[in-house]
Amino acid sequence: MQLAMSSRLAQKGRQLAKKGIYVQLVTSFLLIMIVLLVKVEYMVAVLFGCISFLLPHSFFAYWSFRYAGATYAKQVVQSINQGQKVKLMLTILFFVIAFSQFNAHPIPLLGAYTITMVSQWAAMFYFRDL
């Protein structure tokens, strides 16, 4: 019974994470379309800003929900710690690539990163009770 309950909790968390990632994808797409219409020269910066949050966070969500339940407490904590470390390294890597290889404008890049991040937070508040 305990295993089934922890499995349901993990499934609920996975579904919430998927919804958050979907909202991030939609937000990123809309942001990219707006930039295409308004100021094309910021396209690379906005694209990297969106990707710099979306991909590392998606990896973190996948990695964090591998285990669930009290019997896997150590693995859950370890997965979250590892996921955070990899997420941070991936984010840094995307920023380094954007700034060093593509000479991305910092304000659009960081703005797109922030908007994508906030959209995920808003999705969590919206979908948490559904």
C-alpha positions in Angstrom: 0.0 0.0 0.0 2.9 2.4 0.8 4.5 1.7 -2.5 1.3 2.5 -4.4 0.8 5.7 -2.5 4.4 6.9 -3.1 4.0 5.9 -6.7 0.9 8.1 -7.0 2.7 11.0 -5.4 5.6 10.6 -7.8 3.2 10.4 -10.7 1.4 13.6 -9.6 4.8 15.4 -9.4 5.8 14.1 -12.8 2.5 15.3 -14.3 2.9 18.7 -12.7 6.5 19.0 -14.0 5.3 18.0 -17.6 2.7 20.7 -17.5 5.3 23.3 -16.3 7.6 22.3 -19.2 4.7 22.6 -21.6 4.0 26.1 -20.4 7.7 26.9 -20.8 7.7 25.7 -24.3 4.6 27.7 -25.2 6.0 30.8 -23.5 9.4 30.4 -25.3 7.7 30.0 -28.7 5.5 33.1 -28.2 8.6 35.1 -27.0 10.6 34.0 -30.0 7.7 34.9 -32.4 7.4 38.4 -30.8 11.1 39.0 -31.1 11.0 37.9 -34.8 8.4 40.5 -35.4 9.9 43.3 -33.3 13.7 43.1 -33.4 15.3 40.2 -35.3 18.8 41.0 -34.2 17.9 39.8 -30.7 16.7 36.4 -32.0 19.9 34.5 -31.0 20.0 36.0 -27.5 16.3 35.3 -26.9 16.6 31.8 -28.2 19.6 31.1 -26.0 17.8 32.7 -23.0 14.8 30.3 -23.5 17.0 27.3 -24.1 19.2 28.1 -21.1 16.3 27.6 -18.7 14.2 25.1 -20.6 16.7 22.3 -21.2 18.4 22.3 -17.8 15.1 22.5 -16.0 13.7 19.7 -18.1 16.7 17.6 -17.2 16.2 18.5 -13.5 12.6 17.5 -13.6 13.3 14.2 -15.2 16.2 13.4 -12.8 14.3 14.5 -9.7 11.3 12.2 -10.2 13.1 9.0 -10.8 12.5 7.8 -7.2 9.7 8.4 -4.7 8.6 7.2 -1.3 10.1 6.9 2.2 12.0 3.7 1.2 13.9 5.6 -1.4 14.5 8.8 0.7 18.3 8.6 0.2 17.9 8.2 -3.6 15.4 11.0 -3.8 17.7 13.4 -2.0 20.7 12.3 -4.1 18.7 12.7 -7.3 17.6 16.2 -6.4 21.2 17.2 -5.5 22.7 15.7 -8.6 19.9 17.2 -10.8 20.6 20.7 -9.3 24.3 20.4 -10.0 23.8 19.3 -13.6 21.1 22.0 -14.1 23.5 24.7 -12.9 26.4 23.4 -15.1 24.1 23.2 -18.2 22.8 26.7 -17.6 26.4 28.0 -17.3 27.4 26.1 -20.4 24.5 27.7 -22.4 25.4 31.2 -21.2 29.1 30.7 -22.0 28.2 29.5 -25.5 25.7 32.3 -26.1 28.1 35.0 -25.0 31.4 33.6 -26.4 30.3 32.0 -29.6 27.3 34.1 -30.6 28.1 37.4 -28.9 24.5 37.5 -27.6 23.0 40.7 -26.2 22.9 40.2 -22.4 19.6 42.0 -21.7 17.4 40.0 -24.2 19.2 36.8 -23.2 18.7 37.3 -19.5 15.2 38.7 -20.1 14.1 35.6 -22.0 15.7 33.4 -19.4 13.8 35.2 -16.6 10.4 35.2 -18.5 10.8 31.5 -19.2 11.6 30.8 -15.5 8.7 32.9 -14.2 6.3 31.2 -16.6 7.3 27.9 -15.0 6.6 29.3 -11.5 3.2 30.6 -12.6 2.4 27.2 -14.1 3.2 25.5 -10.8 0.9 27.9 -8.9 -1.9 27.5 -11.5 -1.7 23.7 -11.9 -0.9 22.7 -8.3 -4.6 22.3 -7.3 -5.9 20.8 -10.6 
